[in-house]
Amino acid sequence: MARINLKDAYGKSFRKEIQRSYNFLVTFLNMDNEKVDEFEIDAHGTRIVRKIESHHVKSIVLPQYKFDVESQDMGTYIRSTPVLELKQPLQLRMELVEDDRHTVGYFIQYLQNKIVNEYGIYRGDFYNSERTKLKILVEIFRADGTRVVDYNYYNCFFLDATDPTYDYGGNEAITHSLTLATEFYSTKYYERGPDIPKPVKSPNGQVTIGDITIE
């Protein structure tokens, strides 16, 4: 049987890791970076206050910029240029789980109330009220809790929400699929945290990560 020298091909496998889809947190902010953890609708006669928390968000789909191609004849050849596709705004889609205080349903009405009042008339201050414009922060983490990247979505406003179904014949949790428009987004990446030791390889081939030694 032939002997194959694999060197340290398997010795580096400890650095191979996947991003788990559930390692994320969603925070709702206004444009002043203040957390929108309490909200109320002005139209109610009594003061009803609710809090939207990160655990209400079951899943979220992060939109990416899309590009089209614009071509121009340049004599004997055609020059193609990427053009940002902005016929439709970026759509931020998420699924939220309702609680027994109807917080998510109230939050959806709160977003609708920022566009139209209780009589269905468009609000004239929609584009002027900076404090009520919504900013959504999505934080992505590694399995060890280290933050990897932040996604910041700016000027978010309500587009659509699915109709919840209440049924005596089931016991499933009520969920809302919410679609928001966002005008633009930014990202912030983080390096390896100082509390995570880097792997050190000794002359005899052992790899040490903190107190863990890999032969």
C-alpha positions in Angstrom: 0.0 0.0 0.0 1.3 3.4 -0.9 2.1 5.8 1.9 0.7 9.3 1.3 2.3 12.2 3.2 -0.6 14.4 4.2 1.7 16.8 6.2 -0.6 19.0 8.4 -3.7 18.9 6.1 -5.8 17.7 9.0 -4.0 19.7 11.7 -5.6 22.9 10.4 -9.2 21.6 10.4 -9.9 23.3 13.8 -10.1 26.6 11.9 -12.8 25.5 9.6 -16.1 26.8 10.9 -19.5 27.6 9.4 -21.8 30.6 10.1 -24.9 29.5 12.0 -28.1 31.1 10.7 -29.4 31.7 14.2 -26.5 33.7 15.5 -28.0 37.1 15.0 -29.8 39.9 16.8 -32.1 42.6 15.4 -32.4 46.0 17.0 -34.9 48.7 16.0 -33.5 52.2 16.2 -34.4 55.7 15.2 -32.1 57.9 13.1 -30.6 59.3 16.4 -29.5 55.7 17.3 -31.9 55.6 20.1 -33.6 52.2 20.6 -37.2 52.0 19.7 -38.0 49.7 22.5 -41.2 51.5 23.5 -43.8 52.9 21.1 -47.4 54.0 21.0 -50.0 55.2 18.5 -51.2 58.7 19.0 -54.7 58.0 17.9 -55.7 55.9 20.9 -57.6 57.6 23.7 -55.7 55.7 26.4 -52.0 55.4 26.5 -51.0 52.0 25.2 -47.2 51.3 25.2 -45.5 48.2 23.9 -41.9 47.1 23.5 -40.4 45.4 20.5 -37.5 43.1 21.4 -34.9 41.1 19.5 -36.6 37.8 20.4 -39.7 38.8 18.5 -37.7 38.4 15.2 -37.7 34.8 14.2 -35.9 35.3 10.9 -34.7 38.1 8.6 -33.6 38.2 5.0 -30.8 40.8 4.3 -31.2 42.5 0.9 -28.1 43.2 -1.2 -27.5 45.8 -3.9 -28.3 44.6 -7.4 -26.8 45.9 -10.6 -27.9 46.1 -14.3 -25.8 46.4 -17.4 -25.7 49.5 -19.6 -24.0 49.0 -23.0 -22.6 51.6 -25.4 -21.3 51.1 -28.9 -17.7 52.2 -29.1 -16.9 51.7 -32.8 -16.0 48.1 -33.4 -16.7 46.9 -29.8 -19.3 47.4 -27.1 -18.5 48.7 -23.7 -20.6 47.5 -20.8 -20.9 49.4 -17.5 -22.6 48.1 -14.3 -25.4 50.4 -13.2 -27.0 50.3 -9.8 -30.6 48.9 -10.1 -32.9 51.3 -8.2 -36.2 50.9 -9.9 -37.5 49.4 -6.6 -36.1 50.2 -3.1 -34.3 47.5 -1.2 -36.8 45.3 0.7 -36.0 44.1 4.1 -38.1 41.0 4.9 -38.5 39.4 8.4 -40.8 37.1 10.2 -41.9 38.1 13.7 -43.5 35.9 16.4 -46.5 37.4 18.2 -46.7 37.4 22.0 -49.8 37.4 24.2 -49.9 41.2 24.4 -50.2 41.6 20.6 -46.9 43.5 20.5 -46.1 42.6 16.9 -49.5 43.5 15.6 -49.4 46.8 17.5 -45.9 47.5 16.0 -47.2 46.9 12.5 -50.0 49.4 13.1 -47.4 51.8 14.6 -45.4 51.6 11.3 -48.6 52.2 9.3 -49.5 55.1 11.5 -46.2 56.8 10.5 -47.5 56.9 6.9 -51.2 57.5 7.3 -53.3 58.7 10.2 -56.4 57.0 11.6 -58.5 58.4 8.7 -56.3 57.0 6.0 -54.8 60.4 5.1 -51.1 60.6 4.3 -49.1 62.4 6.9 -47.3 65.6 5.6 -44.4 65.2 8.0 -43.4 61.7 6.8 -40.2 62.8 5.2 -39.4 65.5 7.7 -39.6 63.7 11.0 -36.1 62.3 11.5 -36.7 61.0 15.0 -39.5 58.7 13.8 -37.6 57.3 10.8 -36.7 53.7 11.5 -33.1 52.3 11.4 -32.6 48.5 11.7 -29.4 47.1 13.1 -28.6 43.4 12.4 -25.7 42.0 14.3 -24.1 38.7 13.2 -22.1 36.6 15.7 -19.8 33.7 15.7 -20.5 30.5 17.6 -18.3 31.7 20.5 -20.3 35.0 20.8 -17.8 37.2 19.0 -19.5 39.9 16.8 -18.5 39.5 13.1 -20.4 42.2 11.3 -23.1 44.8 11.7 -25.7 45.6 9.0 -27.3 49.0 9.3 -30.5 49.7 7.2 -31.5 53.3 7.1 -34.8 55.1 6.4 -36.9 52.0 6.7 -40.7 52.3 6.3 -43.6 49.9 6.1 -44.5 48.1 2.8 -46.5 45.0 3.6 -47.4 42.4 6.2 -49.1 39.1 5.9 -52.6 38.4 7.3 -52.4 36.4 10.6 -54.7 33.4 10.9 -56.4 32.6 14.2 -57.9 29.1 14.3 -59.5 27.1 17.1 -58.2 23.9 15.5 -54.5 24.7 15.9 -52.1 25.7 18.6 -49.2 27.1 16.5 -47.7 30.5 17.3 -49.0 33.5 15.4 -46.3 34.9 13.1 -46.2 38.0 10.9 -44.2 38.3 7.7 -43.2 42.0 7.6 -41.7 43.7 4.5 -40.0 47.1 4.9 -38.4 49.3 2.3 -34.9 50.7 3.1 -33.2 53.4 1.1 -29.6 52.3 1.7 -27.4 50.3 4.1 -23.9 50.1 5.6 -21.8 47.4 7.1 -19.2 47.4 9.8 -16.8 44.4 10.2 -14.9 43.4 13.4 -11.6 41.6 13.7 -10.9 38.7 16.0 -11.6 39.7 19.6 -8.7 40.1 22.0 -10.2 37.5 24.3 -9.8 34.8 21.7 -6.3 33.4 21.7 -4.6 32.9 18.3 -3.3 29.3 17.5 0.4 28.8 18.2 2.3 26.0 16.5 5.3 24.4 18.3 8.4 23.0 16.6 7.2 19.4 17.3 4.0 20.0 15.4 1.6 20.6 18.3 -0.9 23.4 18.0 -2.0 25.2 21.1 -5.1 27.4 21.4 -5.2 28.9 24.9 -5.3 25.9 27.2 -6.2 23.4 24.4 -3.4 21.4 22.7 -4.0 19.6 19.4 -1.6 16.9 18.4 
